[in-house]
Amino acid sequence: MAGKDKNNWDVAVIGGGPAGMMAAGRAAELGAKVILLEKNENLGKKLLITGGGRCNVTNGEQDVRQLLSKFKDNDKFLFSPFSQWAVSQTLEFFNSRGMETKVEPEQRVFPKSNSAQSVWDVLVEYMRQGKVEIHSNSPINDILTHGEHIQAARLLSGELITANSFVIATGGTSRPETGSTGDGFKWLKNIGHSVKEPRASLVPISIRNPWVKDLSGLSMNEIKLTAFQSNVKQFSVIGKILFTHRGVSGPTILNMSHEIGELLKYGDVDISLDLFPQIDSGQLDRELQEVLQDNINKRLKNTMKNLVPATLASTLIELSEIDPETPCHSIKRESRKILVKILKDLRMSVKGLLGLDKAVITSGGVELTEVDFKSMRSRLYPNLYLVGDILNIDRPSGGYSLQLCWTTGQVAGTHAAESFAN
Ligand SMILES: Cc1cc2nc3c(=O)[nH]c(=O)nc-3n(C[C@H](O)[C@H](O)[C@H](O)COP(=O)(O)OP(=O)(O)OC[C@H]3O[C@@H](n4cnc5c(N)ncnc54)[C@H](O)[C@@H]3O)c2cc1C
C-alpha cells in the first residue's frame, strides 16, 4: 500500500460523477487510500438532473444477456464486467443502503422517493464510510506518464497528485454545463489512446411546424410514432412523447434520434403521430361521433378536449381548418373524416437533431479494444482505469447508462484497489 505521504494515494479518481463516485467508494471499501478530484463545487451535477430529477437508476432486466442485447455490438465487451456486477447487485447496493426502488414501464427503475438526490446520498455516504478524500473545486489539467505508467495528475493550480492507480471518470461531452466537457478525451488522446469523435446521442428532435411550440410541456403516452422519408415508411415505435418549445423529446424520441439522424443524411424526414394506435380509423370515427353526440349543443372548440388534452384539441382544430365555433350538431361526415385523419396521422417535419448541449449521452469515446473489460484497465497503461461515459458505448434510454456507470465503477474500483496490494 502507498505510504501516508499526503500526496501519494493508492487510487486517484478523476471526476465525481456516478461512475467516479462508485469506483472511489469501491476501492476505499477494499481498504485503498483514495482521493477523488472533481472540478465542480459539488459532485454529481449531471446525476442530479437524470430522469428529470427522478433518476432512472437502472433497468430492471435481470437477465444479463437480455440486458446486454440493448448495447448492440458492444455486448461482447460488456459480458465480463456485467458478470461481476449487474442489475441485481445494483439493486442490492442501493436497497441495502436504505434507498427503496420501484419499477416503471419498460422496466425503468427509480428511487421510491422520486428524487435523484437519494442516489447521490447513497454514493456520498458510501465514499464517506470508506474515508475517500473528496477534493471538489479541483480541476485536473492533464495527466503525466512515464513509459507505460501514469505518474501523476496535474491540477490547474500546477499541484501534482501522485497515486499507484488512476481512474478516469470525466464523462463525455453532453450537457457541458454539468462539467462533462470532454477533458478526459483530450488527455487520453495525448497519451496515445484512440478516441472516437464524440457526437450527440439520445438527443431531442427539433421540428419545423410552428404549432409544436404551442404544445410545449404536453406529454402523452402510448403514441405511435412513424418516421417517413419521401413519404415512404421507415420505422414505427409506440411510446411516450414530450413536446418542447423547439420540438419533441422524451424517452421514445431520444431512442429514435439515432435512426432519425441517419435518415437525415439522405433527405428530409417526417414523423407521423398516431394518437390512437389501439383502434383503427373506423372505430375512432365512431368514438368521435359519440363525443359529438354527447355534446350536441356545444361548440367544437369546447368538445374536442373530451378526446385529447385541451392544449392539443385547439391545435388540432386549427390544423383541420374547421371553424372552432361550429356547433357539434353541424359537424358533417367530411369534417369528421378530416379530424380522424389528423388524429391518426399528425405529421411533423423534422428540422434536425439538437446538439451536444441537449444530448443525454455522447456516442464516441475511448475505443473498447484498448480496454481490458475484466478489470476496466487500459491496455496501454496498466495503472489506468476507464469508467462510465468516457467509453465508446452506445446504448438506449432506460437506465442503461447509469447501470454502465455502476458496473464499470465497481469493477474498476475493485481491480484498482487490488493492484496496489500486488
Ligand atoms: C438530462 C439527462 C438525463 C439523464 N437521465 C438518465 C437516466 O435517468 N438514467 C440513466 O441511466 N442515464 C441518464 N443520463 C445519462 C447519465 O447521466 C450519464 O450516462 C452519467 O452521468 C455518466 O456518468 P459519468 O460518471 O461517466 O460522467 P458524468 O456524470 O459526466 O461525470 C463526470 C464528472 O467529471 C467531472 N470532470 C470533468 N472534467 C474534469 C476535470 N478536468 N477535472 C476534474 N473533474 C472533471 C465533471 O465535472 C463531472 O462531475 C442522463 C443524462 C442527461 C444529460
The ligand as an SDF file (V2000), in Angstrom:
LIG
                    3D

 53 58  0  0  0  0  0  0  0  0999 V2000
  -30.5670   15.2790  -18.8570 C   0  0  0  0  0  0  0  0  0  0  0  0
  -30.0010   13.9020  -18.6700 C   0  0  0  0  0  0  0  0  0  0  0  0
  -30.7860   12.9070  -18.1150 C   0  0  0  0  0  0  0  0  0  0  0  0
  -30.2640   11.6270  -17.9590 C   0  0  0  0  0  0  0  0  0  0  0  0
  -31.0500   10.6960  -17.3760 N   0  0  0  0  0  0  0  0  0  0  0  0
  -30.5630    9.4420  -17.2120 C   0  0  0  0  0  0  0  0  0  0  0  0
  -31.3380    8.4570  -16.5240 C   0  0  0  0  0  0  0  0  0  0  0  0
  -32.4180    8.7490  -15.9900 O   0  0  0  0  0  0  0  0  0  0  0  0
  -30.8210    7.1980  -16.4460 N   0  0  0  0  0  0  0  0  0  0  0  0
  -29.5930    6.8720  -16.9660 C   0  0  0  0  0  0  0  0  0  0  0  0
  -29.1940    5.7050  -16.8840 O   0  0  0  0  0  0  0  0  0  0  0  0
  -28.8190    7.8120  -17.5410 N   0  0  0  0  0  0  0  0  0  0  0  0
  -29.2620    9.0770  -17.6640 C   0  0  0  0  0  0  0  0  0  0  0  0
  -28.4660   10.0330  -18.2310 N   0  0  0  0  0  0  0  0  0  0  0  0
  -27.0750    9.6640  -18.6170 C   0  0  0  0  0  0  0  0  0  0  0  0
  -26.1720    9.6750  -17.3650 C   0  0  0  0  0  0  0  0  0  0  0  0
  -26.3820   10.8550  -16.6410 O   0  0  0  0  0  0  0  0  0  0  0  0
  -24.7060    9.5790  -17.7620 C   0  0  0  0  0  0  0  0  0  0  0  0
  -24.5150    8.4140  -18.5130 O   0  0  0  0  0  0  0  0  0  0  0  0
  -23.8170    9.5530  -16.4990 C   0  0  0  0  0  0  0  0  0  0  0  0
  -23.9510   10.7550  -15.7680 O   0  0  0  0  0  0  0  0  0  0  0  0
  -22.3490    9.3580  -16.8740 C   0  0  0  0  0  0  0  0  0  0  0  0
  -21.6250    9.3230  -15.6690 O   0  0  0  0  0  0  0  0  0  0  0  0
  -20.0670    9.5680  -15.6180 P   0  0  0  0  0  0  0  0  0  0  0  0
  -19.6970    9.4700  -14.1970 O   0  0  0  0  0  0  0  0  0  0  0  0
  -19.3850    8.7200  -16.6110 O   0  0  0  0  0  0  0  0  0  0  0  0
  -19.8660   11.0710  -16.1300 O   0  0  0  0  0  0  0  0  0  0  0  0
  -20.5120   12.4540  -15.6680 P   0  0  0  0  0  0  0  0  0  0  0  0
  -21.7900   12.2640  -14.9830 O   0  0  0  0  0  0  0  0  0  0  0  0
  -20.4610   13.2950  -16.8970 O   0  0  0  0  0  0  0  0  0  0  0  0
  -19.4740   12.9800  -14.6000 O   0  0  0  0  0  0  0  0  0  0  0  0
  -18.1720   13.3860  -14.9500 C   0  0  0  0  0  0  0  0  0  0  0  0
  -17.6230   14.2370  -13.8220 C   0  0  0  0  0  0  0  0  0  0  0  0
  -16.2540   14.5310  -14.0920 O   0  0  0  0  0  0  0  0  0  0  0  0
  -16.0180   15.8760  -13.7690 C   0  0  0  0  0  0  0  0  0  0  0  0
  -14.8640   16.3650  -14.5520 N   0  0  0  0  0  0  0  0  0  0  0  0
  -14.8140   16.5670  -15.8750 C   0  0  0  0  0  0  0  0  0  0  0  0
  -13.6180   17.0560  -16.2230 N   0  0  0  0  0  0  0  0  0  0  0  0
  -12.8910   17.1530  -15.0910 C   0  0  0  0  0  0  0  0  0  0  0  0
  -11.5760   17.6160  -14.7910 C   0  0  0  0  0  0  0  0  0  0  0  0
  -10.7780   18.1320  -15.7430 N   0  0  0  0  0  0  0  0  0  0  0  0
  -11.1270   17.5710  -13.5170 N   0  0  0  0  0  0  0  0  0  0  0  0
  -11.9290   17.0900  -12.5140 C   0  0  0  0  0  0  0  0  0  0  0  0
  -13.1890   16.6770  -12.7310 N   0  0  0  0  0  0  0  0  0  0  0  0
  -13.6700   16.7040  -14.0070 C   0  0  0  0  0  0  0  0  0  0  0  0
  -17.3110   16.5810  -14.1450 C   0  0  0  0  0  0  0  0  0  0  0  0
  -17.4310   17.8300  -13.5200 O   0  0  0  0  0  0  0  0  0  0  0  0
  -18.3510   15.5680  -13.6960 C   0  0  0  0  0  0  0  0  0  0  0  0
  -18.7290   15.7700  -12.3540 O   0  0  0  0  0  0  0  0  0  0  0  0
  -28.9330   11.3250  -18.3660 C   0  0  0  0  0  0  0  0  0  0  0  0
  -28.1480   12.3420  -18.9080 C   0  0  0  0  0  0  0  0  0  0  0  0
  -28.6680   13.6230  -19.0560 C   0  0  0  0  0  0  0  0  0  0  0  0
  -27.7880   14.7050  -19.6260 C   0  0  0  0  0  0  0  0  0  0  0  0
  1  2  1  0
  2  3  1  0
  2 52  2  0
  3  4  2  0
  4  5  1  0
  4 50  1  0
  5  6  2  0
  6  7  1  0
  6 13  1  0
  7  8  2  0
  7  9  1  0
  9 10  1  0
 10 11  2  0
 10 12  1  0
 12 13  2  0
 13 14  1  0
 14 15  1  0
 14 50  1  0
 15 16  1  0
 16 17  1  0
 16 18  1  0
 18 19  1  0
 18 20  1  0
 20 21  1  0
 20 22  1  0
 22 23  1  0
 23 24  1  0
 24 25  2  0
 24 26  1  0
 24 27  1  0
 27 28  1  0
 28 29  2  0
 28 30  1  0
 28 31  1  0
 31 32  1  0
 32 33  1  0
 33 34  1  0
 33 48  1  0
 34 35  1  0
 35 36  1  0
 35 46  1  0
 36 37  1  0
 36 45  1  0
 37 38  2  0
 38 39  1  0
 39 40  1  0
 39 45  2  0
 40 41  1  0
 40 42  2  0
 42 43  1  0
 43 44  2  0
 44 45  1  0
 46 47  1  0
 46 48  1  0
 48 49  1  0
 50 51  2  0
 51 52  1  0
 52 53  1  0
M  END
$$$$
